[in-house]
Amino acid sequence: MANLVKHRFVSGKTDGPDATQVQPSAWNDGHVFAGGNAGDLLTRDPTDATYGAAWQPPPAWIDVPYNAANFAASGPMTWTVEAADQVTFAYVLNGHIMTIAFWLYNTTIAGTADYSLFVTIPAGKVATKLMEAVGFFYWGTPAPGQGAIRIATAAGDGRLQLMMLAGGPFPLATNLAYLNGQITIAI
């Protein structure tokens, strides 16, 4: 179905005798475009040799399939995230901006306590700037507690780094480490 866009200004002048010049009737004429669906965005597409543009659906959240390799820990510490622990791990991509959200439930932090947990940036993307956000961490036995976590990434890194905002190592917890947060990064 074709659509029509017209200029807000309509010229009252009549066309002149030189057909090689832009005429007021050309200015007043509508611009026809076709395709797309309600809500789609018309974006620049240099691979389209005819129009240089393409219809794109609006950005939407994409779930990341579970993969144990998406989660790691620093030093002698281990972080085990099982499939059932990944309540939410999703992203939305809008040009060179990616927002990542995670809610990880009943994970295990074991070994020797250390300072960093890592989450792989989805879709094979790599950060292009240092970006930071704050998330939340709750842990159960042997010493229950809760606190804020710093979520950060650096230019050239393909991972999010999670650290205790108050400093210090992550407490160890077997099937009782809950982490959630959201960060927007440049890719």
C-alpha positions as a Markdown table, in Angstrom:
| # | Residue | x | y | z |
|---|---|---|---|---|
| 1 | Met | 0.0 | 0.0 | 0.0 |
| 2 | Ala | 1.5 | 3.3 | -1.0 |
| 3 | Asn | 1.6 | 6.3 | 1.3 |
| 4 | Leu | 1.9 | 10.0 | 0.5 |
| 5 | Val | 3.9 | 12.7 | 2.2 |
| 6 | Lys | 3.4 | 16.3 | 1.2 |
| 7 | His | 5.3 | 19.5 | 2.2 |
| 8 | Arg | 3.6 | 21.7 | 4.7 |
| 9 | Phe | 4.3 | 24.7 | 2.5 |
| 10 | Val | 2.4 | 24.8 | -0.8 |
| 11 | Ser | 3.6 | 27.3 | -3.4 |
| 12 | Gly | 0.9 | 29.4 | -5.1 |
| 13 | Lys | 3.2 | 30.2 | -8.0 |
| 14 | Thr | 2.4 | 28.8 | -11.4 |
| 15 | Asp | 5.0 | 26.8 | -13.4 |
| 16 | Gly | 7.4 | 28.7 | -15.6 |
| 17 | Pro | 8.2 | 28.0 | -19.3 |
| 18 | Asp | 11.5 | 26.1 | -18.6 |
| 19 | Ala | 10.7 | 22.5 | -18.0 |
| 20 | Thr | 14.4 | 21.8 | -17.1 |
| 21 | Gln | 14.0 | 23.8 | -13.9 |
| 22 | Val | 12.3 | 22.7 | -10.7 |
| 23 | Gln | 8.7 | 23.9 | -11.0 |
| 24 | Pro | 6.3 | 24.9 | -8.1 |
| 25 | Ser | 4.1 | 22.0 | -9.2 |
| 26 | Ala | 7.0 | 19.6 | -8.5 |
| 27 | Trp | 7.5 | 21.2 | -5.0 |
| 28 | Asn | 3.8 | 20.9 | -4.3 |
| 29 | Asp | 3.6 | 17.3 | -5.5 |
| 30 | Gly | 3.5 | 14.5 | -2.9 |
| 31 | His | 6.3 | 12.1 | -2.2 |
| 32 | Val | 5.1 | 8.5 | -2.6 |
| 33 | Phe | 6.7 | 5.7 | -0.5 |
| 34 | Ala | 5.5 | 2.1 | -0.1 |
| 35 | Gly | 6.2 | -0.9 | 2.1 |
| 36 | Gly | 6.8 | -1.3 | 5.8 |
| 37 | Asn | 4.3 | -2.0 | 8.5 |
| 38 | Ala | 2.6 | 0.3 | 11.0 |
| 39 | Gly | 5.3 | 1.4 | 13.5 |
| 40 | Asp | 8.2 | 0.6 | 11.2 |
| 41 | Leu | 11.0 | 3.1 | 10.8 |
| 42 | Leu | 12.5 | 4.2 | 7.4 |
| 43 | Thr | 16.2 | 4.0 | 7.8 |
| 44 | Arg | 19.3 | 4.7 | 5.7 |
| 45 | Asp | 20.5 | 1.6 | 4.0 |
| 46 | Pro | 23.6 | 2.0 | 1.8 |
| 47 | Thr | 23.2 | -1.6 | 0.5 |
| 48 | Asp | 20.0 | -0.6 | -1.2 |
| 49 | Ala | 21.3 | 0.7 | -4.6 |
| 50 | Thr | 17.8 | 1.9 | -5.7 |
| 51 | Tyr | 16.6 | 3.9 | -2.8 |
| 52 | Gly | 19.3 | 3.9 | -0.2 |
| 53 | Ala | 16.7 | 3.2 | 2.5 |
| 54 | Ala | 14.9 | 0.3 | 4.1 |
| 55 | Trp | 12.0 | -0.3 | 6.4 |
| 56 | Gln | 13.0 | -1.6 | 9.9 |
| 57 | Pro | 10.8 | -2.8 | 12.7 |
| 58 | Pro | 11.2 | -0.7 | 15.9 |
| 59 | Pro | 13.8 | -1.9 | 18.4 |
| 60 | Ala | 12.5 | -4.8 | 20.5 |
| 61 | Trp | 13.9 | -6.9 | 23.3 |
| 62 | Ile | 15.7 | -10.1 | 22.2 |
| 63 | Asp | 16.2 | -13.0 | 24.6 |
| 64 | Val | 19.7 | -14.4 | 24.8 |
| 65 | Pro | 19.6 | -18.3 | 24.7 |
| 66 | Tyr | 21.2 | -19.9 | 27.7 |
| 67 | Asn | 24.9 | -20.6 | 27.4 |
| 68 | Ala | 27.0 | -21.4 | 30.5 |
| 69 | Ala | 30.0 | -19.7 | 28.7 |
| 70 | Asn | 28.2 | -16.3 | 29.0 |
| 71 | Phe | 29.1 | -16.2 | 32.7 |
| 72 | Ala | 32.5 | -16.3 | 34.3 |
| 73 | Ala | 34.4 | -15.1 | 37.4 |
| 74 | Ser | 37.9 | -13.7 | 38.1 |
| 75 | Gly | 40.8 | -15.4 | 39.7 |
| 76 | Pro | 40.2 | -18.5 | 41.7 |
| 77 | Met | 36.5 | -17.8 | 42.1 |
| 78 | Thr | 33.9 | -19.7 | 40.0 |
| 79 | Trp | 30.4 | -18.6 | 39.0 |
| 80 | Thr | 27.9 | -21.2 | 37.9 |
| 81 | Val | 24.7 | -20.0 | 36.2 |
| 82 | Glu | 22.5 | -22.9 | 35.2 |
| 83 | Ala | 19.7 | -22.7 | 32.5 |
| 84 | Ala | 17.0 | -22.4 | 35.2 |
| 85 | Asp | 18.9 | -19.6 | 36.9 |
| 86 | Gln | 18.7 | -17.3 | 33.8 |
| 87 | Val | 15.3 | -15.7 | 34.5 |
| 88 | Thr | 16.1 | -12.8 | 32.2 |
| 89 | Phe | 19.0 | -12.1 | 29.9 |
| 90 | Ala | 17.9 | -9.9 | 27.0 |
| 91 | Tyr | 19.0 | -6.9 | 25.0 |
| 92 | Val | 17.6 | -4.3 | 22.7 |
| 93 | Leu | 19.7 | -2.9 | 19.9 |
| 94 | Asn | 19.2 | 0.6 | 18.4 |
| 95 | Gly | 21.9 | 1.5 | 16.0 |
| 96 | His | 25.2 | 1.7 | 18.0 |
| 97 | Ile | 23.4 | 1.6 | 21.3 |
| 98 | Met | 22.6 | -1.6 | 23.2 |
| 99 | Thr | 20.7 | -2.0 | 26.4 |
| 100 | Ile | 21.3 | -5.2 | 28.3 |
| 101 | Ala | 19.1 | -6.5 | 31.1 |
| 102 | Phe | 19.7 | -9.5 | 33.3 |
| 103 | Trp | 18.0 | -11.2 | 36.2 |
| 104 | Leu | 20.0 | -14.3 | 37.4 |
| 105 | Tyr | 18.5 | -16.3 | 40.2 |
| 106 | Asn | 19.9 | -19.1 | 42.4 |
| 107 | Thr | 23.4 | -18.9 | 40.9 |
| 108 | Thr | 26.5 | -20.3 | 42.7 |
| 109 | Ile | 29.6 | -18.3 | 43.5 |
| 110 | Ala | 32.3 | -20.7 | 44.8 |
| 111 | Gly | 36.0 | -21.2 | 45.2 |
| 112 | Thr | 38.1 | -18.4 | 46.7 |
| 113 | Ala | 36.2 | -15.1 | 47.0 |
| 114 | Asp | 37.4 | -12.6 | 44.4 |
| 115 | Tyr | 36.3 | -9.2 | 42.9 |
| 116 | Ser | 34.7 | -9.7 | 39.5 |
| 117 | Leu | 32.0 | -11.6 | 37.7 |
| 118 | Phe | 31.6 | -11.3 | 34.0 |
| 119 | Val | 28.6 | -11.5 | 31.6 |
| 120 | Thr | 29.3 | -11.8 | 27.8 |
| 121 | Ile | 27.8 | -8.9 | 25.8 |
| 122 | Pro | 25.2 | -10.5 | 23.5 |
| 123 | Ala | 25.2 | -10.8 | 19.7 |
| 124 | Gly | 29.0 | -10.9 | 19.5 |
| 125 | Lys | 29.1 | -7.1 | 20.2 |
| 126 | Val | 32.0 | -5.2 | 21.8 |
| 127 | Ala | 31.8 | -2.1 | 23.8 |
| 128 | Thr | 33.3 | 1.1 | 22.3 |
| 129 | Lys | 33.2 | 3.3 | 25.4 |
| 130 | Leu | 33.6 | 3.0 | 29.2 |
| 131 | Met | 30.0 | 2.8 | 30.5 |
| 132 | Glu | 28.7 | 2.1 | 34.0 |
| 133 | Ala | 25.5 | 1.4 | 35.8 |
| 134 | Val | 24.3 | 0.1 | 39.1 |
| 135 | Gly | 22.6 | -3.2 | 39.8 |
| 136 | Phe | 21.6 | -5.3 | 42.8 |
| 137 | Phe | 23.0 | -8.4 | 44.4 |
| 138 | Tyr | 21.5 | -10.6 | 47.1 |
| 139 | Trp | 23.1 | -13.7 | 48.6 |
| 140 | Gly | 21.9 | -16.3 | 51.0 |
| 141 | Thr | 23.7 | -18.6 | 53.5 |
| 142 | Pro | 26.1 | -18.9 | 55.1 |
| 143 | Ala | 25.9 | -15.1 | 55.8 |
| 144 | Pro | 22.9 | -13.6 | 54.0 |
| 145 | Gly | 23.2 | -10.0 | 52.7 |
| 146 | Gln | 22.4 | -7.6 | 49.9 |
| 147 | Gly | 24.1 | -4.7 | 48.2 |
| 148 | Ala | 24.6 | -2.8 | 45.0 |
| 149 | Ile | 26.8 | -3.9 | 42.2 |
| 150 | Arg | 28.7 | -1.9 | 39.7 |
| 151 | Ile | 28.1 | -3.0 | 36.1 |
| 152 | Ala | 30.8 | -1.7 | 33.8 |
| 153 | Thr | 32.4 | -2.3 | 30.4 |
| 154 | Ala | 35.4 | -0.7 | 28.7 |
| 155 | Ala | 36.2 | 0.1 | 25.1 |
| 156 | Gly | 37.2 | -3.0 | 23.2 |
| 157 | Asp | 35.7 | -5.4 | 25.8 |
| 158 | Gly | 33.1 | -8.0 | 24.9 |
| 159 | Arg | 32.0 | -8.5 | 28.5 |
| 160 | Leu | 30.2 | -6.7 | 31.3 |
| 161 | Gln | 32.2 | -6.7 | 34.6 |
| 162 | Leu | 30.2 | -6.9 | 37.8 |
| 163 | Met | 31.8 | -5.7 | 41.1 |
| 164 | Met | 30.6 | -5.0 | 44.6 |
| 165 | Leu | 29.8 | -1.3 | 44.7 |
| 166 | Ala | 31.0 | -1.0 | 48.3 |
| 167 | Gly | 34.3 | -2.8 | 47.3 |
| 168 | Gly | 35.6 | -6.1 | 48.5 |
| 169 | Pro | 35.2 | -9.6 | 47.0 |
| 170 | Phe | 31.9 | -11.2 | 46.2 |
| 171 | Pro | 30.6 | -13.4 | 49.0 |
| 172 | Leu | 30.4 | -17.1 | 48.3 |
| 173 | Ala | 26.9 | -18.6 | 48.0 |
| 174 | Thr | 25.7 | -22.0 | 46.8 |
| 175 | Asn | 22.5 | -21.7 | 44.7 |
| 176 | Leu | 21.7 | -18.5 | 46.6 |
| 177 | Ala | 23.4 | -15.7 | 44.6 |
| 178 | Tyr | 20.9 | -13.4 | 42.9 |
| 179 | Leu | 22.0 | -10.6 | 40.6 |
| 180 | Asn | 20.0 | -8.2 | 38.4 |
| 181 | Gly | 20.7 | -5.0 | 36.5 |
| 182 | Gln | 20.4 | -3.1 | 33.3 |
| 183 | Ile | 23.0 | -1.1 | 31.4 |
| 184 | Thr | 23.1 | 0.8 | 28.2 |
| 185 | Ile | 26.4 | 0.7 | 26.3 |
| 186 | Ala | 27.9 | 2.1 | 23.1 |
| 187 | Ile | 28.8 | -0.6 | 20.6 |
